[in-house]
């Protein structure tokens, strides 16, 4: 009978060790102490469960409490592990998002800097063109005077006086105003010359020979366009919109 009880206790202890659901540490079960440990036992199962409180050692009325406590402990361990994993995932996601945001911010800053640099360069180039357009490439007085001038000769003079970047716009205006006739006169208004100055005498500010010298008229016309519109091309834009300048 004693041997039978021992087998029964070993079986219960083996079950407890294997399942890990009915075994708690000594003192973990409320009001229950572990059974006595057998000294010198050679039974490996006995040795494994020696420090454990066994389900079979717990009074029947408290076994459900012990099982519930054990399951609660396992659930707490699993919940803690799940929380830790969730925090780790959240931290990793936040790190990736921060890196993505930083990259996007840097790209936006680089784009803004490039656009600013491009605008500054464009402004400088425009300023250079404006300065160039305000200065004749050749002074009108350097052309020898003739008794008369052909259209080709007048145009050649204009090419040497008007900056190259503004010449086509200047030419467009002269084409419409006088068809390059430096003696063209508007019978109704009195406008005169290549650029149809009104009153005609205003061209005297560029030279006393304004009536007969195309170079003087070109010089005056260029200065007029620069001062009133900014450049011949700006004057041509105004002309296109209004039919006059």
GUVOKE-885196 format. One record per residue (C-alpha): x, y, z; residue number from 1; residue in one letter. Coordinates in nm, 2 decimals. Layout:
<sites>
<site><x>X</x><y>Y</y><z>Z</z><num>NUM</num><residu>a</residu></site>
...
</sites>
This chain:
<sites>
<site><x>0.00</x><y>0.00</y><z>0.00</z><num>1</num><residu>x</residu></site>
<site><x>0.29</x><y>0.24</y><z>0.08</z><num>2</num><residu>x</residu></site>
<site><x>0.44</x><y>0.16</y><z>-0.26</z><num>3</num><residu>x</residu></site>
<site><x>0.11</x><y>0.23</y><z>-0.43</z><num>4</num><residu>x</residu></site>
<site><x>0.09</x><y>0.57</y><z>-0.27</z><num>5</num><residu>x</residu></site>
<site><x>0.44</x><y>0.65</y><z>-0.38</z><num>6</num><residu>x</residu></site>
<site><x>0.36</x><y>0.56</y><z>-0.74</z><num>7</num><residu>x</residu></site>
<site><x>0.05</x><y>0.78</y><z>-0.72</z><num>8</num><residu>x</residu></site>
<site><x>0.25</x><y>1.07</y><z>-0.59</z><num>9</num><residu>x</residu></site>
<site><x>0.52</x><y>1.03</y><z>-0.85</z><num>10</num><residu>x</residu></site>
<site><x>0.26</x><y>1.02</y><z>-1.12</z><num>11</num><residu>x</residu></site>
<site><x>0.10</x><y>1.34</y><z>-0.99</z><num>12</num><residu>x</residu></site>
<site><x>0.43</x><y>1.51</y><z>-0.96</z><num>13</num><residu>x</residu></site>
<site><x>0.53</x><y>1.41</y><z>-1.31</z><num>14</num><residu>x</residu></site>
<site><x>0.21</x><y>1.55</y><z>-1.45</z><num>15</num><residu>x</residu></site>
<site><x>0.26</x><y>1.87</y><z>-1.26</z><num>16</num><residu>x</residu></site>
<site><x>0.62</x><y>1.92</y><z>-1.39</z><num>17</num><residu>x</residu></site>
<site><x>0.52</x><y>1.84</y><z>-1.75</z><num>18</num><residu>x</residu></site>
<site><x>0.21</x><y>2.05</y><z>-1.76</z><num>19</num><residu>x</residu></site>
<site><x>0.34</x><y>2.35</y><z>-1.57</z><num>20</num><residu>x</residu></site>
<site><x>-0.01</x><y>2.45</y><z>-1.50</z><num>21</num><residu>x</residu></site>
<site><x>-0.06</x><y>2.30</y><z>-1.15</z><num>22</num><residu>x</residu></site>
<site><x>0.29</x><y>2.38</y><z>-1.02</z><num>23</num><residu>x</residu></site>
<site><x>0.38</x><y>2.70</y><z>-0.83</z><num>24</num><residu>x</residu></site>
<site><x>0.68</x><y>2.81</y><z>-0.64</z><num>25</num><residu>x</residu></site>
<site><x>0.69</x><y>2.74</y><z>-0.27</z><num>26</num><residu>x</residu></site>
<site><x>0.47</x><y>2.98</y><z>-0.09</z><num>27</num><residu>x</residu></site>
<site><x>0.29</x><y>3.10</y><z>-0.41</z><num>28</num><residu>x</residu></site>
<site><x>-0.04</x><y>2.92</y><z>-0.32</z><num>29</num><residu>x</residu></site>
<site><x>-0.22</x><y>3.10</y><z>-0.04</z><num>30</num><residu>x</residu></site>
<site><x>-0.19</x><y>2.91</y><z>0.29</z><num>31</num><residu>x</residu></site>
<site><x>-0.03</x><y>2.60</y><z>0.14</z><num>32</num><residu>x</residu></site>
<site><x>0.32</x><y>2.48</y><z>0.22</z><num>33</num><residu>x</residu></site>
<site><x>0.53</x><y>2.24</y><z>0.02</z><num>34</num><residu>x</residu></site>
<site><x>0.54</x><y>1.87</y><z>0.12</z><num>35</num><residu>x</residu></site>
<site><x>0.86</x><y>1.74</y><z>0.28</z><num>36</num><residu>x</residu></site>
<site><x>1.14</x><y>1.67</y><z>0.05</z><num>37</num><residu>x</residu></site>
<site><x>1.28</x><y>1.32</y><z>0.05</z><num>38</num><residu>x</residu></site>
<site><x>1.65</x><y>1.32</y><z>0.12</z><num>39</num><residu>x</residu></site>
<site><x>1.88</x><y>1.13</y><z>-0.12</z><num>40</num><residu>x</residu></site>
<site><x>1.61</x><y>1.03</y><z>-0.36</z><num>41</num><residu>x</residu></site>
<site><x>1.75</x><y>0.88</y><z>-0.68</z><num>42</num><residu>x</residu></site>
<site><x>1.42</x><y>0.93</y><z>-0.86</z><num>43</num><residu>x</residu></site>
<site><x>1.48</x><y>1.21</y><z>-1.12</z><num>44</num><residu>x</residu></site>
<site><x>1.11</x><y>1.30</y><z>-1.12</z><num>45</num><residu>x</residu></site>
<site><x>1.12</x><y>1.32</y><z>-0.74</z><num>46</num><residu>x</residu></site>
<site><x>1.42</x><y>1.55</y><z>-0.77</z><num>47</num><residu>x</residu></site>
<site><x>1.26</x><y>1.78</y><z>-1.03</z><num>48</num><residu>x</residu></site>
<site><x>0.95</x><y>1.84</y><z>-0.83</z><num>49</num><residu>x</residu></site>
<site><x>1.12</x><y>1.84</y><z>-0.49</z><num>50</num><residu>x</residu></site>
<site><x>1.09</x><y>2.22</y><z>-0.45</z><num>51</num><residu>x</residu></site>
<site><x>0.74</x><y>2.25</y><z>-0.59</z><num>52</num><residu>x</residu></site>
<site><x>0.40</x><y>2.26</y><z>-0.44</z><num>53</num><residu>x</residu></site>
<site><x>0.20</x><y>1.99</y><z>-0.61</z><num>54</num><residu>x</residu></site>
<site><x>-0.17</x><y>1.99</y><z>-0.70</z><num>55</num><residu>x</residu></site>
<site><x>-0.20</x><y>1.66</y><z>-0.51</z><num>56</num><residu>x</residu></site>
<site><x>-0.06</x><y>1.82</y><z>-0.19</z><num>57</num><residu>x</residu></site>
<site><x>-0.32</x><y>2.10</y><z>-0.20</z><num>58</num><residu>x</residu></site>
<site><x>-0.65</x><y>2.04</y><z>-0.02</z><num>59</num><residu>x</residu></site>
<site><x>-0.93</x><y>1.97</y><z>-0.27</z><num>60</num><residu>x</residu></site>
<site><x>-1.11</x><y>2.29</y><z>-0.17</z><num>61</num><residu>x</residu></site>
<site><x>-0.81</x><y>2.51</y><z>-0.27</z><num>62</num><residu>x</residu></site>
<site><x>-0.70</x><y>2.34</y><z>-0.59</z><num>63</num><residu>x</residu></site>
<site><x>-0.92</x><y>2.56</y><z>-0.81</z><num>64</num><residu>x</residu></site>
<site><x>-0.77</x><y>2.87</y><z>-0.65</z><num>65</num><residu>x</residu></site>
<site><x>-0.42</x><y>2.73</y><z>-0.71</z><num>66</num><residu>x</residu></site>
<site><x>-0.49</x><y>2.66</y><z>-1.07</z><num>67</num><residu>x</residu></site>
<site><x>-0.65</x><y>3.00</y><z>-1.13</z><num>68</num><residu>x</residu></site>
<site><x>-0.34</x><y>3.17</y><z>-0.97</z><num>69</num><residu>x</residu></site>
<site><x>-0.11</x><y>2.97</y><z>-1.19</z><num>70</num><residu>x</residu></site>
<site><x>-0.30</x><y>3.06</y><z>-1.51</z><num>71</num><residu>x</residu></site>
<site><x>-0.32</x><y>3.42</y><z>-1.40</z><num>72</num><residu>x</residu></site>
<site><x>0.05</x><y>3.43</y><z>-1.35</z><num>73</num><residu>x</residu></site>
<site><x>0.11</x><y>3.28</y><z>-1.70</z><num>74</num><residu>x</residu></site>
<site><x>-0.13</x><y>3.53</y><z>-1.85</z><num>75</num><residu>x</residu></site>
<site><x>0.05</x><y>3.82</y><z>-1.68</z><num>76</num><residu>x</residu></site>
<site><x>0.38</x><y>3.70</y><z>-1.82</z><num>77</num><residu>x</residu></site>
<site><x>0.24</x><y>3.67</y><z>-2.17</z><num>78</num><residu>x</residu></site>
<site><x>0.07</x><y>4.01</y><z>-2.14</z><num>79</num><residu>x</residu></site>
<site><x>0.40</x><y>4.17</y><z>-2.03</z><num>80</num><residu>x</residu></site>
<site><x>0.58</x><y>4.01</y><z>-2.32</z><num>81</num><residu>x</residu></site>
<site><x>0.32</x><y>4.13</y><z>-2.56</z><num>82</num><residu>x</residu></site>
<site><x>0.33</x><y>4.48</y><z>-2.42</z><num>83</num><residu>x</residu></site>
<site><x>0.71</x><y>4.48</y><z>-2.46</z><num>84</num><residu>x</residu></site>
<site><x>0.68</x><y>4.36</y><z>-2.82</z><num>85</num><residu>x</residu></site>
<site><x>0.42</x><y>4.63</y><z>-2.90</z><num>86</num><residu>x</residu></site>
<site><x>0.64</x><y>4.90</y><z>-2.75</z><num>87</num><residu>x</residu></site>
<site><x>0.93</x><y>4.78</y><z>-2.95</z><num>88</num><residu>x</residu></site>
<site><x>0.73</x><y>4.78</y><z>-3.27</z><num>89</num><residu>x</residu></site>
<site><x>0.59</x><y>5.12</y><z>-3.20</z><num>90</num><residu>x</residu></site>
<site><x>0.94</x><y>5.26</y><z>-3.13</z><num>91</num><residu>x</residu></site>
<site><x>1.07</x><y>5.11</y><z>-3.46</z><num>92</num><residu>x</residu></site>
<site><x>0.78</x><y>5.25</y><z>-3.65</z><num>93</num><residu>x</residu></site>
<site><x>0.84</x><y>5.59</y><z>-3.49</z><num>94</num><residu>x</residu></site>
<site><x>1.21</x><y>5.58</y><z>-3.58</z><num>95</num><residu>x</residu></site>
<site><x>1.14</x><y>5.49</y><z>-3.94</z><num>96</num><residu>x</residu></site>
<site><x>0.88</x><y>5.77</y><z>-3.97</z><num>97</num><residu>x</residu></site>
<site><x>1.12</x><y>6.02</y><z>-3.81</z><num>98</num><residu>x</residu></site>
<site><x>1.39</x><y>5.92</y><z>-4.06</z><num>99</num><residu>x</residu></site>
<site><x>1.14</x><y>5.95</y><z>-4.35</z><num>100</num><residu>x</residu></site>
<site><x>1.02</x><y>6.29</y><z>-4.23</z><num>101</num><residu>x</residu></site>
<site><x>1.38</x><y>6.41</y><z>-4.19</z><num>102</num><residu>x</residu></site>
<site><x>1.46</x><y>6.30</y><z>-4.55</z><num>103</num><residu>x</residu></site>
<site><x>1.15</x><y>6.47</y><z>-4.69</z><num>104</num><residu>x</residu></site>
<site><x>1.23</x><y>6.79</y><z>-4.49</z><num>105</num><residu>x</residu></site>
<site><x>1.59</x><y>6.79</y><z>-4.63</z><num>106</num><residu>x</residu></site>
<site><x>1.47</x><y>6.73</y><z>-4.98</z><num>107</num><residu>x</residu></site>
<site><x>1.23</x><y>7.03</y><z>-4.95</z><num>108</num><residu>x</residu></site>
<site><x>1.50</x><y>7.25</y><z>-4.81</z><num>109</num><residu>x</residu></site>
<site><x>1.74</x><y>7.15</y><z>-5.09</z><num>110</num><residu>x</residu></site>
<site><x>1.47</x><y>7.22</y><z>-5.35</z><num>111</num><residu>x</residu></site>
<site><x>1.40</x><y>7.56</y><z>-5.19</z><num>112</num><residu>x</residu></site>
<site><x>1.77</x><y>7.65</y><z>-5.18</z><num>113</num><residu>x</residu></site>
<site><x>1.81</x><y>7.55</y><z>-5.55</z><num>114</num><residu>x</residu></site>
<site><x>1.51</x><y>7.75</y><z>-5.66</z><num>115</num><residu>x</residu></site>
<site><x>1.63</x><y>8.05</y><z>-5.46</z><num>116</num><residu>x</residu></site>
<site><x>1.98</x><y>8.02</y><z>-5.62</z><num>117</num><residu>x</residu></site>
<site><x>1.82</x><y>7.99</y><z>-5.97</z><num>118</num><residu>x</residu></site>
<site><x>1.61</x><y>8.31</y><z>-5.91</z><num>119</num><residu>x</residu></site>
<site><x>1.91</x><y>8.50</y><z>-5.79</z><num>120</num><residu>x</residu></site>
<site><x>2.11</x><y>8.40</y><z>-6.10</z><num>121</num><residu>x</residu></site>
<site><x>1.82</x><y>8.49</y><z>-6.32</z><num>122</num><residu>x</residu></site>
<site><x>1.79</x><y>8.83</y><z>-6.15</z><num>123</num><residu>x</residu></site>
<site><x>2.16</x><y>8.89</y><z>-6.20</z><num>124</num><residu>x</residu></site>
<site><x>2.14</x><y>8.80</y><z>-6.56</z><num>125</num><residu>x</residu></site>
<site><x>1.84</x><y>9.02</y><z>-6.61</z><num>126</num><residu>x</residu></site>
<site><x>2.02</x><y>9.31</y><z>-6.44</z><num>127</num><residu>x</residu></site>
<site><x>2.32</x><y>9.26</y><z>-6.67</z><num>128</num><residu>x</residu></site>
<site><x>2.09</x><y>9.27</y><z>-6.97</z><num>129</num><residu>x</residu></site>
<site><x>1.92</x><y>9.58</y><z>-6.84</z><num>130</num><residu>x</residu></site>
<site><x>2.25</x><y>9.76</y><z>-6.79</z><num>131</num><residu>x</residu></site>
<site><x>2.37</x><y>9.65</y><z>-7.14</z><num>132</num><residu>x</residu></site>
<site><x>2.04</x><y>9.76</y><z>-7.30</z><num>133</num><residu>x</residu></site>
<site><x>2.08</x><y>10.11</y><z>-7.15</z><num>134</num><residu>x</residu></site>
<site><x>2.43</x><y>10.15</y><z>-7.30</z><num>135</num><residu>x</residu></site>
<site><x>2.48</x><y>10.18</y><z>-7.68</z><num>136</num><residu>x</residu></site>
<site><x>2.74</x><y>9.95</y><z>-7.81</z><num>137</num><residu>x</residu></site>
<site><x>2.86</x><y>10.24</y><z>-8.04</z><num>138</num><residu>x</residu></site>
<site><x>2.81</x><y>10.61</y><z>-8.01</z><num>139</num><residu>x</residu></site>
<site><x>2.61</x><y>10.78</y><z>-8.28</z><num>140</num><residu>x</residu></site>
<site><x>2.87</x><y>11.04</y><z>-8.34</z><num>141</num><residu>x</residu></site>
<site><x>3.12</x><y>10.78</y><z>-8.46</z><num>142</num><residu>x</residu></site>
<site><x>2.93</x><y>10.73</y><z>-8.78</z><num>143</num><residu>x</residu></site>
<site><x>3.04</x><y>10.96</y><z>-9.07</z><num>144</num><residu>x</residu></site>
<site><x>2.75</x><y>11.16</y><z>-9.20</z><num>145</num><residu>x</residu></site>
<site><x>2.62</x><y>11.11</y><z>-9.55</z><num>146</num><residu>x</residu></site>
<site><x>2.38</x><y>11.29</y><z>-9.78</z><num>147</num><residu>x</residu></site>
<site><x>2.14</x><y>11.00</y><z>-9.77</z><num>148</num><residu>x</residu></site>
<site><x>2.11</x><y>10.65</y><z>-9.63</z><num>149</num><residu>x</residu></site>
<site><x>1.96</x><y>10.33</y><z>-9.76</z><num>150</num><residu>x</residu></site>
<site><x>1.75</x><y>10.11</y><z>-9.54</z><num>151</num><residu>x</residu></site>
<site><x>2.03</x><y>9.85</y><z>-9.52</z><num>152</num><residu>x</residu></site>
<site><x>2.27</x><y>10.12</y><z>-9.41</z><num>153</num><residu>x</residu></site>
<site><x>2.04</x><y>10.24</y><z>-9.14</z><num>154</num><residu>x</residu></site>
<site><x>1.98</x><y>9.89</y><z>-9.01</z><num>155</num><residu>x</residu></site>
<site><x>2.35</x><y>9.83</y><z>-9.00</z><num>156</num><residu>x</residu></site>
<site><x>2.40</x><y>10.14</y><z>-8.79</z><num>157</num><residu>x</residu></site>
<site><x>2.12</x><y>10.03</y><z>-8.56</z><num>158</num><residu>x</residu></site>
<site><x>2.29</x><y>9.69</y><z>-8.51</z><num>159</num><residu>x</residu></site>
<site><x>2.60</x><y>9.86</y><z>-8.39</z><num>160</num><residu>x</residu></site>
<site><x>2.42</x><y>10.10</y><z>-8.16</z><num>161</num><residu>x</residu></site>
<site><x>2.15</x><y>9.88</y><z>-8.01</z><num>162</num><residu>x</residu></site>
<site><x>2.26</x><y>9.59</y><z>-7.78</z><num>163</num><residu>x</residu></site>
<site><x>2.23</x><y>9.26</y><z>-7.97</z><num>164</num><residu>x</residu></site>
<site><x>1.98</x><y>9.11</y><z>-7.72</z><num>165</num><residu>x</residu></site>
<site><x>1.75</x><y>9.41</y><z>-7.78</z><num>166</num><residu>x</residu></site>
<site><x>1.79</x><y>9.47</y><z>-8.15</z><num>167</num><residu>x</residu></site>
<site><x>1.51</x><y>9.25</y><z>-8.27</z><num>168</num><residu>x</residu></site>
<site><x>1.26</x><y>9.42</y><z>-8.04</z><num>169</num><residu>x</residu></site>
<site><x>1.39</x><y>9.76</y><z>-8.15</z><num>170</num><residu>x</residu></site>
<site><x>1.37</x><y>9.66</y><z>-8.51</z><num>171</num><residu>x</residu></site>
<site><x>1.01</x><y>9.54</y><z>-8.47</z><num>172</num><residu>x</residu></site>
<site><x>0.90</x><y>9.88</y><z>-8.34</z><num>173</num><residu>x</residu></site>
<site><x>1.08</x><y>10.07</y><z>-8.62</z><num>174</num><residu>x</residu></site>
<site><x>0.93</x><y>9.84</y><z>-8.88</z><num>175</num><residu>x</residu></site>
<site><x>0.58</x><y>9.94</y><z>-8.76</z><num>176</num><residu>x</residu></site>
<site><x>0.65</x><y>10.31</y><z>-8.70</z><num>177</num><residu>x</residu></site>
<site><x>0.85</x><y>10.41</y><z>-9.01</z><num>178</num><residu>x</residu></site>
<site><x>0.96</x><y>10.10</y><z>-9.21</z><num>179</num><residu>x</residu></site>
<site><x>1.32</x><y>10.22</y><z>-9.15</z><num>180</num><residu>x</residu></site>
<site><x>1.26</x><y>10.55</y><z>-9.32</z><num>181</num><residu>x</residu></site>
<site><x>1.46</x><y>10.81</y><z>-9.12</z><num>182</num><residu>x</residu></site>
<site><x>1.27</x><y>11.09</y><z>-9.29</z><num>183</num><residu>x</residu></site>
<site><x>0.92</x><y>10.95</y><z>-9.23</z><num>184</num><residu>x</residu></site>
<site><x>0.67</x><y>11.21</y><z>-9.13</z><num>185</num><residu>x</residu></site>
<site><x>0.32</x><y>11.16</y><z>-8.99</z><num>186</num><residu>x</residu></site>
<site><x>0.11</x><y>11.43</y><z>-9.16</z><num>187</num><residu>x</residu></site>
<site><x>-0.16</x><y>11.44</y><z>-8.90</z><num>188</num><residu>x</residu></site>
<site><x>0.05</x><y>11.44</y><z>-8.58</z><num>189</num><residu>x</residu></site>
<site><x>0.39</x><y>11.56</y><z>-8.69</z><num>190</num><residu>x</residu></site>
<site><x>0.57</x><y>11.26</y><z>-8.55</z><num>191</num><residu>x</residu></site>
<site><x>0.90</x><y>11.22</y><z>-8.73</z><num>192</num><residu>x</residu></site>
<site><x>1.19</x><y>10.98</y><z>-8.80</z><num>193</num><residu>x</residu></site>
<site><x>1.26</x><y>10.61</y><z>-8.75</z><num>194</num><residu>x</residu></site>
<site><x>1.09</x><y>10.59</y><z>-8.41</z><num>195</num><residu>x</residu></site>
<site><x>0.83</x><y>10.86</y><z>-8.49</z><num>196</num><residu>x</residu></site>
<site><x>0.92</x><y>11.10</y><z>-8.21</z><num>197</num><residu>x</residu></site>
<site><x>0.65</x><y>11.34</y><z>-8.10</z><num>198</num><residu>x</residu></site>
<site><x>0.71</x><y>11.62</y><z>-8.10</z><num>199</num><residu>x</residu></site>
<site><x>0.99</x><y>11.56</y><z>-8.34</z><num>200</num><residu>x</residu></site>
<site><x>1.21</x><y>11.83</y><z>-8.18</z><num>201</num><residu>x</residu></site>
<site><x>1.26</x><y>11.60</y><z>-7.87</z><num>202</num><residu>x</residu></site>
<site><x>1.53</x><y>11.42</y><z>-8.07</z><num>203</num><residu>x</residu></site>
<site><x>1.75</x><y>11.73</y><z>-8.05</z><num>204</num><residu>x</residu></site>
<site><x>1.86</x><y>11.61</y><z>-7.71</z><num>205</num><residu>x</residu></site>
<site><x>2.06</x><y>11.34</y><z>-7.89</z><num>206</num><residu>x</residu></site>
<site><x>2.21</x><y>11.57</y><z>-8.15</z><num>207</num><residu>x</residu></site>
<site><x>2.15</x><y>11.88</y><z>-8.36</z><num>208</num><residu>x</residu></site>
<site><x>2.15</x><y>11.66</y><z>-8.67</z><num>209</num><residu>x</residu></site>
<site><x>1.84</x><y>11.46</y><z>-8.57</z><num>210</num><residu>x</residu></site>
<site><x>1.65</x><y>11.54</y><z>-8.89</z><num>211</num><residu>x</residu></site>
<site><x>1.92</x><y>11.40</y><z>-9.12</z><num>212</num><residu>x</residu></site>
<site><x>2.13</x><y>11.16</y><z>-8.92</z><num>213</num><residu>x</residu></site>
<site><x>1.97</x><y>10.81</y><z>-8.86</z><num>214</num><residu>x</residu></site>
<site><x>2.24</x><y>10.73</y><z>-8.60</z><num>215</num><residu>x</residu></site>
<site><x>2.12</x><y>11.03</y><z>-8.39</z><num>216</num><residu>x</residu></site>
<site><x>1.76</x><y>10.91</y><z>-8.42</z><num>217</num><residu>x</residu></site>
<site><x>1.85</x><y>10.56</y><z>-8.32</z><num>218</num><residu>x</residu></site>
<site><x>2.04</x><y>10.69</y><z>-8.02</z><num>219</num><residu>x</residu></site>
<site><x>1.75</x><y>10.89</y><z>-7.91</z><num>220</num><residu>x</residu></site>
<site><x>1.50</x><y>10.61</y><z>-7.97</z><num>221</num><residu>x</residu></site>
<site><x>1.71</x><y>10.37</y><z>-7.77</z><num>222</num><residu>x</residu></site>
<site><x>1.74</x><y>10.60</y><z>-7.47</z><num>223</num><residu>x</residu></site>
<site><x>1.36</x><y>10.68</y><z>-7.49</z><num>224</num><residu>x</residu></site>
<site><x>1.27</x><y>10.31</y><z>-7.48</z><num>225</num><residu>x</residu></site>
<site><x>1.51</x><y>10.24</y><z>-7.19</z><num>226</num><residu>x</residu></site>
<site><x>1.39</x><y>10.54</y><z>-6.98</z><num>227</num><residu>x</residu></site>
<site><x>1.02</x><y>10.49</y><z>-7.04</z><num>228</num><residu>x</residu></site>
<site><x>0.98</x><y>10.12</y><z>-7.06</z><num>229</num><residu>x</residu></site>
<site><x>1.30</x><y>9.97</y><z>-6.93</z><num>230</num><residu>x</residu></site>
<site><x>1.43</x><y>9.83</y><z>-7.26</z><num>231</num><residu>x</residu></site>
<site><x>1.34</x><y>9.80</y><z>-7.63</z><num>232</num><residu>x</residu></site>
<site><x>1.18</x><y>9.46</y><z>-7.56</z><num>233</num><residu>x</residu></site>
<site><x>0.97</x><y>9.60</y><z>-7.28</z><num>234</num><residu>x</residu></site>
<site><x>0.86</x><y>9.88</y><z>-7.52</z><num>235</num><residu>x</residu></site>
<site><x>0.78</x><y>9.62</y><z>-7.78</z><num>236</num><residu>x</residu></site>
<site><x>0.57</x><y>9.43</y><z>-7.54</z><num>237</num><residu>x</residu></site>
<site><x>0.37</x><y>9.75</y><z>-7.46</z><num>238</num><residu>x</residu></site>
<site><x>0.34</x><y>9.81</y><z>-7.84</z><num>239</num><residu>x</residu></site>
<site><x>0.20</x><y>9.47</y><z>-7.90</z><num>240</num><residu>x</residu></site>
<site><x>-0.06</x><y>9.52</y><z>-7.62</z><num>241</num><residu>x</residu></site>
<site><x>-0.16</x><y>9.87</y><z>-7.72</z><num>242</num><residu>x</residu></site>
<site><x>-0.07</x><y>9.92</y><z>-8.09</z><num>243</num><residu>x</residu></site>
<site><x>0.16</x><y>10.21</y><z>-8.00</z><num>244</num><residu>x</residu></site>
<site><x>0.44</x><y>10.30</y><z>-7.75</z><num>245</num><residu>x</residu></site>
</sites>
